[in-house]
Amino acid sequence: MGNHQLSRVDNYLAQGRWFRRASNVGAVSLGDQTYVLGKAWIKKDVEITFDPTDRHLMFYAPEGELRKRLPIKGLSKNELMGELGSLVNLHGFQLALPFTWNEWRALQLCETLDDTT
């Protein structure tokens, strides 16, 4: 996944708006990631947008005019592609479909065990 593909992800996310209610410690979750906003945000309704220029989430609470910017989590090339992502760039590598990465790993393990017996 090159920078061009990452910029496409960023541009897509820039079109979004997400709404959350902050927890009793002033945190919100988005995409399985937790963002701690602080005590002033406790139980506030929060609107979230994405700024692709610096890859930050923008948090806004209309009550009290609270604003905060935090770097987005979980969207690096390595996090998106996983530990086997580098294999995709190898010439001739193709994941056997319809297998997922975990199924592919199990298949490779079984083949390795078969070769040793």
N, C-alpha and C positions, 0 to 999 in steps of 0.2 A: 504494500500500500504506500504509494508515493505521496508527496506533499499535495499534488493535484487532487487526489482522492480525499485527503484530509480536509482540504479547502471546500470540497463539495459537502462533506459532513458538516463543517462549520457553517456554510451558507444555508444548509437545510435547517440546522438548529436555530439560526438567527431568525427564522420565520415563526418560531414557537413562542408560546406563552404558557406558563404552568402556574397553577395555584395550589398552595399548600397552607395548612395551619401549623404554626410553630408549636413545638412541644412545650412541656412544662419546664424545660431547660433552655428554651429558645433555639431549638434546632429544627431543621427540615430535612426530609429525604427526597432525593430525585435520582432516578436511575440507579437504585441500590447504593447510592452514596449519601452520606450524611454531611450536612453543612451546619456548623454551629455558628449562629448569628449573634448570640449574646442575650443577657437577661432582659434587655429592653424589648426584645422580640417575643417574650413568653406569651403563648396563646394568641398571637397576632395572626391575622390573615396576611399571607405573603404572596406577592406576584413575582414570578421569576422569568427573566429573559436572558438571552445569550448574546454576548458581544464578540463577533468573530475576529475583530481586529487584534484582540489580545487574549482571546479564549477564556474570558471571564463570565461567570454568571452574575447577573445584576438582580439583587433582591430589593423589593420595594414593598413597604407596608403603608397603605394609604392612611391608616390611623396613626397620627403622630409624625407622618412624613419621614419615616425611617428609610434609609438607603444603605446598601452595603454591596461591595463587589468582592467576589472570591474566585480564584482560579477553578475552572471546571475539573472534576476528577474523573478518572477512568476512560479518558479519550486519547491517550497517547497511542502512537502506532503499535507499540508492543502490547499494550492492553487490549487494543482492538483485534490484533492479529493472533494473540496468544503466543505461547512459547514455541509453537511449531510454525509460526508465520513465516520464518525465514525459508522453510522448505518450499513454500509456494513459489518462490523466485527461482528455484533450481530448474534448469532445463529438463523437460520431460517428466517432472513430478506431477502426478494427478491423484487427487484423493478419490479412492474408489467409491462411487456413489451407489446406494444412498447412505453411505456410512457417515457418521459424525466423527469428529476428531477422537472422541473417547472410544467409539466403536473401532476406529482405525487402530488406535493404540492396543486395544484388546486383541484384535486380529493379528497385529504384529507380534504380540507376546505369544499368542497361540502358535504362530508359525515358527517362532524361535524355539519354543518348547518342543515342537514336532521335530525340528532339525537336530535336537540334542538326544533324542531317543532312538 
